[in-house]
Amino acid sequence: MVPGRDTALLPSARAALRRRLGIDARALAAFRIAVGSLLVVDLLYRSRNLGVFYTDGGVLPRAASAELYPTLSALSIHGLSGAAWLQWLLFAVGGTLAVLLTVGYRTRITAAGSWVLLASLQFRNYVVLNGGDTVLLVALFLALFLPLGERWSLDAVADRREGRPRSRVAGFASAALLSQVTLIYATNAVFKLRSDAWTNGTAVRYVFAVDRFTVRFGDLLAEVPALLVAVNWTWLAMLVASPLLVVATGRARTALVAAFGTAHLGMWLTMDLGLFPHAMVACLLLFVPPSVWDRTERAVAPVERSLRARVGNSPFVHSGPLLPLGVRDVAARLAPAVTATVLVVGLLWQGVAVGYVAAPAETPVDPAEHSWKLFAPHPPTADGWFVVTGGLSSGATVDLYLHANTSDGPPADSAATYPTTRWRKYLTEVRRDPLVRRYFADYLCRWGEDRYGERVETVDIEYVTESVRFEGPTPTERRRLGRYRCPVVD
């Protein structure tokens, strides 16, 4: 070993790691804008079912949430009251913070506040969440340790410090954030490689044969089997190659980011996956290399100059910190330890989930049940819909399903019986969990009385499963989930 050569290798290795695990400050700004916008849109969509999903008069009162998830529900600010007024107030505060995060005003405070309210909202009703919600929550948490307001923000406009802002940020926080995104793809690749359906090219055909997932152009794509097989193999190959998102640099990384971004756009155009494709695109922005942001910056430079001229001296735009210096110093010292812990735990968690690392004895949560399977190893092979009937005090039997009349026969499109992604996730839990089903029946007792103007005595819940067949008739199976007398929950 040559000491001089070994010493020279250290800066080179450090530079290589910084180039791959660091994040351009402009990428952080784009990520901030995307996440803030997503939070606003998410709140608007959730508000359409605010009373149903987040109040005691809905399908999951606080008592049910506490019974299902005692630890998480206890951490929810939204769970302090079952009244609608508190939910509307917190939605308004969350929306305001999200807008401020988008424009980059008091970025650290608004990002932290946005994360707290997002976590609180998710913990209030855990059964309506999907993978996109988890991506958003984890990514925003890790981003709290990064300078989201360094560029393209009101904070940057008001900053009077001398010298140029940081062009790149590298450390445990950036490594943890990039690795978490890459692990989503890589873990899913492992599960899919263990699947006969994915490795023989039929998995995507099964997914698109299930009506409750297909939207927009999905039905058209479902009519082209050869194209679905090609999509199957292409997506599987991309997932296997996903670690290159971290390894590659320059044009190769740009091409990979573009490929994954295009894939998520395709998901949004054809499938109902909630926030997942949007959250992943927001995270992919973090991988975009400096050469792309250089061109972007030249394009937005006139806007930035105009903004500085208009609001740079405004008394409403302040660059001074709100937190005391002592608090900021403690936070700065703790940040590397926290992010390093998250980095290691994240890697170990996924290692346990795929079976490469042994789980500690008496682990309270099974990582395999909370991992990135995403239609793997077994894609859905059956569609289905609910049939709910109610017995009124007058003796009449009526349809009690909220979203479509399914008591007279199969719906023309089973997707129409699941109006939103969150309703579909919730109704999936209604099928699986007897406790969730009891509270659903109790809600239908009250909903039916309002709809028909007389007391509902009984609620019968059934689920019809329709097996996917590429050729020939599609068999159905009707399963009784329970009969309930109203009120179901005293």
C-alpha positions as CSV (number, residue, x, y, z in Angstrom):
1,M,0.0,0.0,0.0
2,V,1.3,3.4,-0.9
3,P,0.4,6.0,1.8
4,G,0.3,8.9,-0.6
5,R,-2.0,7.1,-3.0
6,D,-4.3,6.1,-0.2
7,T,-4.5,9.7,1.0
8,A,-5.3,10.9,-2.5
9,L,-8.1,8.3,-2.8
10,L,-10.1,9.7,0.1
11,P,-11.0,13.1,-1.4
12,S,-11.9,11.3,-4.7
13,A,-14.2,8.8,-2.9
14,R,-15.8,11.6,-0.9
15,A,-16.4,13.5,-4.1
16,A,-18.0,10.5,-5.8
17,L,-20.3,9.9,-2.8
18,R,-21.2,13.6,-2.7
19,R,-22.1,13.5,-6.4
20,R,-24.3,10.5,-6.0
21,L,-25.9,11.0,-2.6
22,G,-26.0,14.8,-2.6
23,I,-29.1,16.8,-3.8
24,D,-29.0,20.0,-5.9
25,A,-30.5,22.9,-4.0
26,R,-32.7,23.7,-7.0
27,A,-34.0,20.1,-6.9
28,L,-34.9,20.6,-3.3
29,A,-36.8,23.7,-4.3
30,A,-38.7,21.8,-7.0
31,F,-39.5,19.0,-4.6
32,R,-40.8,21.6,-2.0
33,I,-43.1,23.2,-4.6
34,A,-44.3,19.8,-5.8
35,V,-45.0,18.5,-2.2
36,G,-46.7,21.7,-1.1
37,S,-48.9,21.6,-4.2
38,L,-49.7,17.9,-3.5
39,L,-50.7,18.7,0.1
40,V,-53.1,21.4,-1.1
41,V,-54.7,19.1,-3.7
42,D,-54.9,16.2,-1.2
43,L,-56.7,18.4,1.3
44,L,-59.2,19.6,-1.3
45,Y,-60.0,16.0,-2.3
46,R,-60.2,14.8,1.3
47,S,-62.6,17.6,2.2
48,R,-65.3,16.2,-0.1
49,N,-65.6,13.3,2.4
50,L,-64.6,15.2,5.6
51,G,-67.7,14.3,7.5
52,V,-67.7,10.6,6.4
53,F,-64.0,9.8,7.2
54,Y,-63.0,12.3,9.9
55,T,-65.9,12.9,12.3
56,D,-67.7,10.8,14.9
57,G,-70.8,10.8,12.7
58,G,-68.9,9.1,9.9
59,V,-67.8,5.5,9.1
60,L,-64.9,5.5,11.6
61,P,-65.6,7.4,14.9
62,R,-62.7,8.0,17.2
63,A,-63.7,5.0,19.3
64,A,-63.3,2.7,16.3
65,S,-60.0,4.3,15.4
66,A,-58.7,4.0,19.0
67,E,-59.7,0.3,19.0
68,L,-58.0,-0.4,15.7
69,Y,-54.8,1.7,16.1
70,P,-54.5,2.7,19.8
71,T,-51.0,4.2,19.5
72,L,-51.5,6.1,16.2
73,S,-54.9,7.5,17.0
74,A,-53.6,8.9,20.3
75,L,-51.1,11.0,18.4
76,S,-53.7,12.6,16.1
77,I,-54.6,16.2,16.7
78,H,-57.6,15.6,14.4
79,G,-58.8,13.1,17.0
80,L,-59.2,15.7,19.8
81,S,-62.8,16.2,18.7
82,G,-65.2,14.2,16.6
83,A,-67.0,17.4,15.5
84,A,-66.8,18.7,11.9
85,W,-65.8,22.2,13.0
86,L,-62.3,21.1,14.3
87,Q,-61.7,19.1,11.1
88,W,-62.5,22.1,8.9
89,L,-60.3,24.3,11.1
90,L,-57.4,21.9,10.8
91,F,-57.9,21.5,7.1
92,A,-57.8,25.3,6.7
93,V,-54.6,25.5,8.8
94,G,-53.0,22.6,6.9
95,G,-53.9,24.2,3.6
96,T,-52.5,27.5,4.6
97,L,-49.2,25.9,5.7
98,A,-49.0,24.0,2.5
99,V,-49.4,27.1,0.4
100,L,-46.7,28.8,2.5
101,L,-44.5,25.8,2.0
102,T,-45.0,25.9,-1.8
103,V,-43.9,29.5,-2.0
104,G,-41.1,29.0,0.5
105,Y,-42.2,31.3,3.3
106,R,-40.6,30.5,6.7
107,T,-39.9,27.2,5.1
108,R,-38.6,25.2,8.0
109,I,-41.6,26.2,10.2
110,T,-44.2,25.6,7.5
111,A,-42.6,22.3,6.5
112,A,-42.6,21.1,10.1
113,G,-46.2,22.2,10.6
114,S,-47.3,20.6,7.4
115,W,-45.7,17.3,8.4
116,V,-47.3,17.4,11.8
117,L,-50.8,18.0,10.4
118,L,-50.3,15.4,7.6
119,A,-49.3,12.8,10.2
120,S,-52.2,13.8,12.4
121,L,-54.6,13.5,9.5
122,Q,-53.3,10.1,8.5
123,F,-53.4,8.8,12.0
124,R,-57.0,9.9,12.4
125,N,-58.2,7.4,9.8
126,Y,-55.5,5.0,8.8
127,V,-57.8,2.7,6.8
128,V,-58.2,5.1,3.9
129,L,-54.4,5.4,3.2
130,N,-52.4,3.9,0.4
131,G,-48.7,3.8,-0.6
132,G,-48.7,7.3,-1.8
133,D,-49.6,8.7,1.6
134,T,-46.7,6.8,3.2
135,V,-44.3,8.1,0.5
136,L,-45.4,11.7,1.1
137,L,-45.2,11.4,4.9
138,V,-41.7,9.8,5.0
139,A,-40.2,12.0,2.3
140,L,-41.5,15.2,3.9
141,F,-40.1,14.1,7.3
142,L,-36.6,13.5,5.9
143,A,-36.8,16.8,3.9
144,L,-37.2,18.7,7.2
145,F,-33.5,18.2,7.7
146,L,-32.6,19.7,4.4
147,P,-32.6,23.4,3.2
148,L,-35.9,23.4,1.3
149,G,-36.0,27.1,1.2
150,E,-32.5,27.7,-0.1
151,R,-33.6,28.5,-3.7
152,W,-36.7,29.6,-5.5
153,S,-38.5,30.8,-2.4
154,L,-39.7,33.9,-0.6
155,D,-37.1,33.1,2.1
156,A,-34.3,33.2,-0.6
157,V,-35.7,36.5,-1.9
158,A,-35.5,38.0,1.5
159,D,-32.1,36.6,2.4
160,R,-29.6,39.3,2.6
161,R,-26.6,37.2,3.4
162,E,-23.4,37.8,1.4
163,G,-22.2,35.2,-1.1
164,R,-24.0,32.7,-3.2
165,P,-26.4,30.1,-1.8
166,R,-25.4,26.5,-1.5
167,S,-25.5,24.7,-4.9
168,R,-25.6,21.2,-3.4
169,V,-26.4,19.5,-0.1
170,A,-24.8,16.2,0.9
171,G,-25.0,14.3,4.1
172,F,-27.0,11.7,6.0
173,A,-30.3,13.5,5.3
174,S,-29.8,13.6,1.6
175,A,-28.6,10.0,1.6
176,A,-31.6,8.9,3.7
177,L,-34.1,10.6,1.4
178,L,-32.6,9.3,-1.8
179,S,-32.2,5.8,-0.4
180,Q,-35.8,5.6,0.7
181,V,-37.0,6.5,-2.7
182,T,-34.7,3.9,-4.4
183,L,-35.7,1.2,-1.8
184,I,-39.3,1.6,-2.9
185,Y,-38.4,0.4,-6.3
186,A,-35.7,-2.1,-5.3
187,T,-37.9,-3.8,-2.7
188,N,-40.7,-4.0,-5.1
189,A,-38.4,-5.6,-7.7
190,V,-37.5,-8.4,-5.2
191,F,-41.1,-9.2,-4.5
192,K,-42.0,-9.2,-8.2
193,L,-39.0,-11.4,-9.1
194,R,-40.5,-14.0,-6.7
195,S,-43.8,-13.9,-8.6
196,D,-44.8,-16.3,-11.3
197,A,-47.2,-13.8,-12.7
198,W,-44.6,-11.1,-13.0
199,T,-41.9,-13.3,-14.4
200,N,-44.1,-14.9,-17.0
201,G,-45.4,-11.5,-18.2
202,T,-49.1,-11.8,-17.2
203,A,-49.3,-9.7,-14.1
204,V,-50.1,-6.4,-15.8
205,R,-52.8,-8.1,-17.8
206,Y,-54.4,-9.2,-14.5
207,V,-54.2,-5.7,-13.0
208,F,-55.9,-4.1,-16.0
209,A,-58.6,-6.8,-16.0
210,V,-59.7,-5.6,-12.6
211,D,-62.2,-2.7,-13.3
212,R,-61.8,-1.1,-9.9
213,F,-58.3,-0.1,-10.7
214,T,-58.6,1.1,-14.3
215,V,-59.5,4.8,-15.1
216,R,-59.2,7.2,-18.0
217,F,-57.3,5.3,-20.7
218,G,-57.0,2.1,-18.7
219,D,-59.9,0.4,-20.4
220,L,-58.5,1.1,-23.8
221,L,-55.1,-0.3,-22.8
222,A,-56.7,-3.4,-21.3
223,E,-57.9,-4.3,-24.9
224,V,-54.3,-4.6,-26.1
225,P,-52.8,-7.7,-24.4
226,A,-49.5,-7.7,-26.3
227,L,-48.9,-4.1,-25.1
228,L,-49.6,-5.1,-21.5
229,V,-47.1,-7.9,-21.7
230,A,-44.5,-5.4,-23.0
231,V,-45.4,-3.0,-20.1
232,N,-45.0,-5.9,-17.7
233,W,-41.4,-6.7,-18.8
234,T,-40.4,-3.1,-19.2
235,W,-41.6,-2.1,-15.7
236,L,-39.9,-5.2,-14.1
237,A,-36.7,-4.4,-15.9
238,M,-36.8,-0.8,-14.7
239,L,-37.4,-1.9,-11.1
240,V,-34.4,-4.2,-11.2
241,A,-32.3,-1.3,-12.6
242,S,-33.6,1.2,-10.0
243,P,-30.4,1.2,-7.8
244,L,-28.8,2.9,-10.8
245,L,-30.8,6.0,-9.8
246,V,-28.2,6.5,-7.1
247,V,-25.2,4.9,-8.8
248,A,-25.6,6.8,-12.2
249,T,-24.8,10.4,-12.8
250,G,-25.2,13.0,-15.6
251,R,-27.2,12.0,-18.6
252,A,-27.6,8.4,-17.5
253,R,-29.3,9.5,-14.4
254,T,-31.4,12.0,-16.3
255,A,-32.6,9.2,-18.6
256,L,-33.5,7.0,-15.7
257,V,-35.5,9.8,-14.0
258,A,-37.3,10.5,-17.2
259,A,-38.1,6.8,-17.7
260,F,-39.6,6.4,-14.2
261,G,-41.4,9.8,-14.4
262,T,-43.0,8.7,-17.7
263,A,-44.0,5.4,-16.1
264,H,-45.7,7.2,-13.3
265,L,-47.5,9.5,-15.7
266,G,-48.7,6.4,-17.5
267,M,-50.0,5.0,-14.2
268,W,-51.9,8.2,-13.5
269,L,-53.5,8.1,-17.0
270,T,-54.6,4.5,-16.7
271,M,-55.0,3.4,-13.1
272,D,-56.5,4.7,-9.9
273,L,-53.5,4.6,-7.4
274,G,-54.3,7.7,-5.4
275,L,-51.3,9.9,-4.5
276,F,-48.7,7.3,-5.4
277,P,-47.7,8.3,-8.9
278,H,-47.7,12.0,-8.0
279,A,-45.7,11.5,-4.8
280,M,-43.1,9.4,-6.7
281,V,-42.7,12.1,-9.4
282,A,-42.1,14.7,-6.7
283,C,-39.4,12.4,-5.1
284,L,-37.8,11.8,-8.5
285,L,-37.1,15.5,-8.9
286,L,-34.5,15.1,-6.2
287,F,-32.4,12.8,-8.5
288,V,-32.3,15.3,-11.4
289,P,-28.7,16.3,-12.0
290,P,-27.4,19.9,-12.0
291,S,-27.2,20.2,-15.8
292,V,-31.0,20.1,-16.1
293,W,-31.4,22.6,-13.3
294,D,-28.9,25.0,-15.0
295,R,-31.2,25.2,-18.0
296,T,-34.3,25.5,-15.8
297,E,-32.7,28.3,-13.8
298,R,-31.9,30.3,-16.9
299,A,-35.6,30.0,-17.9
300,V,-36.9,31.1,-14.5
301,A,-34.3,33.8,-13.9
302,P,-36.5,36.7,-15.2
303,V,-39.3,35.6,-12.8
304,E,-36.9,35.4,-9.9
305,R,-35.5,38.9,-10.6
306,S,-39.0,40.3,-10.9
307,L,-40.0,38.7,-7.6
308,R,-37.0,40.2,-5.9
309,A,-37.8,43.6,-7.2
310,R,-41.4,43.4,-6.1
311,V,-41.3,41.7,-2.7
312,G,-37.6,41.8,-1.6
313,N,-38.2,44.9,0.5
314,S,-41.7,44.0,1.7
315,P,-42.1,44.2,5.5
316,F,-44.1,40.9,5.3
317,V,-41.1,38.9,4.0
318,H,-38.6,38.3,6.7
319,S,-35.4,36.3,6.7
320,G,-34.7,36.3,10.4
321,P,-35.1,33.0,12.3
322,L,-38.1,32.5,14.5
323,L,-36.5,29.9,16.8
324,P,-33.9,31.0,19.5
325,L,-30.3,30.4,18.7
326,G,-29.9,27.8,21.4
327,V,-32.8,25.7,20.0
328,R,-31.3,25.9,16.5
329,D,-27.9,24.8,17.7
330,V,-29.3,21.8,19.5
331,A,-31.4,20.9,16.4
332,A,-28.3,21.2,14.1
333,R,-26.3,18.9,16.4
334,L,-29.1,16.3,16.6
335,A,-29.9,16.3,12.9
336,P,-27.0,14.1,11.7
337,A,-27.7,11.5,14.4
338,V,-31.4,11.4,13.6
339,T,-31.0,11.1,9.8
340,A,-28.2,8.6,10.1
341,T,-30.5,6.5,12.3
342,V,-33.3,6.8,9.8
343,L,-31.0,5.8,7.0
344,V,-29.8,2.6,8.8
345,V,-33.3,1.7,10.1
346,G,-34.8,2.2,6.6
347,L,-32.2,-0.1,5.1
348,L,-32.6,-2.8,7.8
349,W,-36.4,-2.6,7.6
350,Q,-36.5,-3.3,3.9
351,G,-33.9,-6.0,4.4
352,V,-36.1,-7.7,6.9
353,A,-39.2,-7.3,4.7
354,V,-37.6,-9.1,1.8
355,G,-36.0,-11.8,4.0
356,Y,-32.4,-10.8,3.6
357,V,-32.0,-9.7,7.3
358,A,-33.3,-11.7,10.3
359,A,-35.9,-9.8,12.3
360,P,-35.3,-9.3,16.0
361,A,-37.2,-11.6,18.4
362,E,-40.7,-10.4,19.4
363,T,-40.8,-7.7,16.7
364,P,-44.1,-5.8,17.4
365,V,-44.6,-5.0,13.7
366,D,-43.9,-7.3,10.8
367,P,-41.9,-5.3,8.1
368,A,-43.2,-7.7,5.4
369,E,-46.7,-6.5,6.1
370,H,-45.6,-2.8,5.7
371,S,-43.4,-3.0,2.7
372,W,-43.5,-1.9,-1.0
373,K,-45.2,-4.9,-2.6
374,L,-47.4,-2.9,-5.1
375,F,-49.3,-5.7,-6.8
376,A,-46.6,-8.3,-5.8
377,P,-45.9,-11.1,-5.4
378,H,-49.5,-11.8,-6.4
379,P,-51.4,-9.3,-8.6
380,P,-55.2,-9.1,-8.1
381,T,-57.0,-11.9,-9.9
382,A,-60.6,-11.0,-9.0
383,D,-62.9,-8.0,-9.1
384,G,-65.9,-7.4,-7.0
385,W,-68.6,-5.2,-5.6
386,F,-70.8,-4.8,-2.5
387,V,-74.5,-5.6,-2.2
388,V,-76.0,-4.0,0.8
389,T,-79.7,-4.2,1.6
390,G,-81.7,-2.7,4.5
391,G,-84.9,-3.7,6.2
392,L,-87.1,-0.7,7.1
393,S,-89.5,-0.4,10.0
394,S,-92.3,-0.5,7.4
395,G,-91.2,-4.0,6.3
396,A,-89.8,-2.8,3.0
397,T,-86.4,-4.0,1.8
398,V,-84.2,-1.3,0.2
399,D,-80.8,-0.8,-1.4
400,L,-78.4,0.7,1.2
401,Y,-75.1,0.8,-0.8
402,L,-74.0,4.4,-0.9
403,H,-72.4,4.6,-4.3
404,A,-74.6,2.6,-6.7
405,N,-77.6,0.4,-6.8
406,T,-76.2,-3.1,-6.8
407,S,-79.1,-5.0,-5.4
408,D,-80.8,-5.4,-8.8
409,G,-77.9,-7.2,-10.4
410,P,-74.2,-6.7,-11.4
411,P,-73.1,-3.1,-12.0
412,A,-72.2,-2.2,-15.6
413,D,-68.8,-1.1,-14.3
414,S,-67.7,-2.2,-10.8
415,A,-65.3,0.8,-10.7
416,A,-68.3,3.0,-10.4
417,T,-69.1,1.4,-7.0
418,Y,-65.8,2.8,-5.7
419,P,-66.0,6.6,-6.3
420,T,-62.5,7.5,-5.0
421,T,-59.2,5.8,-4.1
422,R,-59.9,6.4,-0.4
423,W,-63.3,4.8,-0.6
424,R,-61.8,1.8,-2.3
425,K,-59.2,1.4,0.4
426,Y,-61.8,1.8,3.1
427,L,-64.2,-0.7,1.6
428,T,-61.3,-3.2,1.2
429,E,-60.9,-3.0,5.0
430,V,-64.7,-3.4,5.4
431,R,-64.3,-6.8,3.6
432,R,-61.3,-7.9,5.8
433,D,-62.0,-6.5,9.2
434,P,-65.1,-7.3,11.3
435,L,-64.7,-4.2,13.5
436,V,-64.5,-1.8,10.5
437,R,-67.5,-3.6,9.0
438,R,-69.6,-3.2,12.2
439,Y,-69.0,0.6,12.2
440,F,-69.8,0.7,8.5
441,A,-73.1,-1.0,9.1
442,D,-73.8,1.4,12.0
443,Y,-73.2,4.3,9.6
444,L,-75.5,2.8,7.0
445,C,-78.3,2.6,9.7
446,R,-78.1,6.3,10.1
447,W,-77.5,7.1,6.4
448,G,-80.4,4.9,5.4
449,E,-82.8,6.6,7.8
450,D,-81.9,10.0,6.4
451,R,-82.3,8.7,2.8
452,Y,-85.6,6.9,3.2
453,G,-87.2,8.9,6.0
454,E,-87.9,5.9,8.3
455,R,-86.0,3.8,10.7
456,V,-83.6,1.1,9.4
457,E,-84.0,-2.1,11.4
458,T,-81.5,-4.4,9.8
459,V,-78.5,-4.1,7.4
460,D,-77.3,-7.1,5.3
461,I,-73.8,-6.8,3.8
462,E,-72.6,-9.1,1.0
463,Y,-69.7,-9.1,-1.4
464,V,-69.7,-10.5,-4.9
465,T,-66.4,-11.7,-6.2
466,E,-65.9,-12.0,-10.0
467,S,-62.8,-14.0,-11.0
468,V,-60.6,-12.6,-13.8
469,R,-60.6,-14.9,-16.9
470,F,-58.9,-13.8,-20.1
471,E,-61.0,-16.2,-22.0
472,G,-64.5,-17.7,-21.4
473,P,-67.1,-16.8,-18.8
474,T,-66.1,-15.0,-15.6
475,P,-67.5,-16.9,-12.6
476,T,-68.9,-15.0,-9.6
477,E,-69.2,-16.0,-5.9
478,R,-71.5,-14.2,-3.5
479,R,-70.3,-14.1,0.1
480,R,-72.4,-13.0,3.1
481,L,-70.4,-10.7,5.4
482,G,-73.0,-10.2,8.1
483,R,-76.5,-9.1,9.2
484,Y,-76.6,-6.3,11.7
485,R,-79.5,-4.9,13.8
486,C,-79.6,-1.1,14.1
487,P,-78.1,0.5,16.0
488,V,-75.1,-1.7,15.6
489,V,-72.8,0.3,18.0
490,D,-74.4,1.6,21.2
